[in-house]
Amino acid sequence: MTVPTEKRGHFALLYDPNARANKYGYPFSAGSPQVTFAACPGTQAQDNGGFIANRPMCASLQVRTETSSDTASLTIGEGSCP
C-alpha cells in the first residue's frame, strides 16, 4: 500500500511494530508512506497496524498486488469520501 504523494504530509500508514505511543497517541512521524505485506506460502497473514492522520480528510491509498493495482478511499474523521 502506498499513500499518494499529495497526502503524505497529512496521512500515513502505521504498521511498525516498534512504534510507541506517548500520552497523546502516536506521533505522525511514526507513520510511513508505503508498506509491503508478505505472507508465507500456504498460510494466512494478519498484519496489525492502521492509519495515522493529522486532520480529517478523504484519504486515498494505492494498493498493488503482483497482478493488479487499484485505489481505495477512506474517510478519516467527519464527512465522507465522494
N, C-alpha and C positions, 0 to 999 in steps of 0.2 A: 504494500500500500504506500502511496505517495501523496503528500499534501502538495497541491499546486503552488507554484512559486508565489503567486499573488496573495495567498492566505498564510504564508509561513510566519509572518510577524504576529499573527493572532491565533493560530490553530496548529496543534502538533499532536503527534502520536506518543502515547506514554506506555511503552512496553518494556522498559528497562527494569529488570528485577532488582537492581541495585539502587534505584531511585528511592529516596526517602522524603516523606512529607515533613513539614515543620508544623507549628501550631496553626498556620494559616492555610495549610494544604500543600500541594506540590508546587514548587516554583515552575514558572513557564519554561525556564532554561532546562528543566529535566526532560522536556519533550524532544522528539526527533522528527525531522521532515519525512523520513522514509523508514519502513520496517519490512524486512523479508521474513516470512514464516516458512518453515520447512518441517515436514513430518517424516518419520522413518517409514519405509515401505511396509504396507500391510498393517499400519496402526492408525488410530485416530489421534488427532492432536488437539490440545487445548492451550491457548496462549492467553494468560491472564494479563490484562492491561486495559487501556482505554484511551480516551482523548483528553486533551487539556486545551482550554481556550482562555483568553484574557478579556473577552467581551462576547455578548450574544451575537450570533450570526447564522447564516446559512452556509455551512462548511461543505466543501466537496473533497472527495478522495478519488484518486486514480487507483484502480485495482487491476492488477495484471496477473495472469497465470501463464503457464507455458503455452497455452493455446488461444487465449483471448485477453481482451482488455475492455474495461468499462469504467464509467464514472458514477459514483454514488453521492447523494446529497444527504446531509444530516442537519437537523435543526439543533442548534446549541443555544439554550436559553429560551426566551419567549419568541413567539411568532411561529412561522412555518416556512419551509422552502417551497419555491414555485414548482 
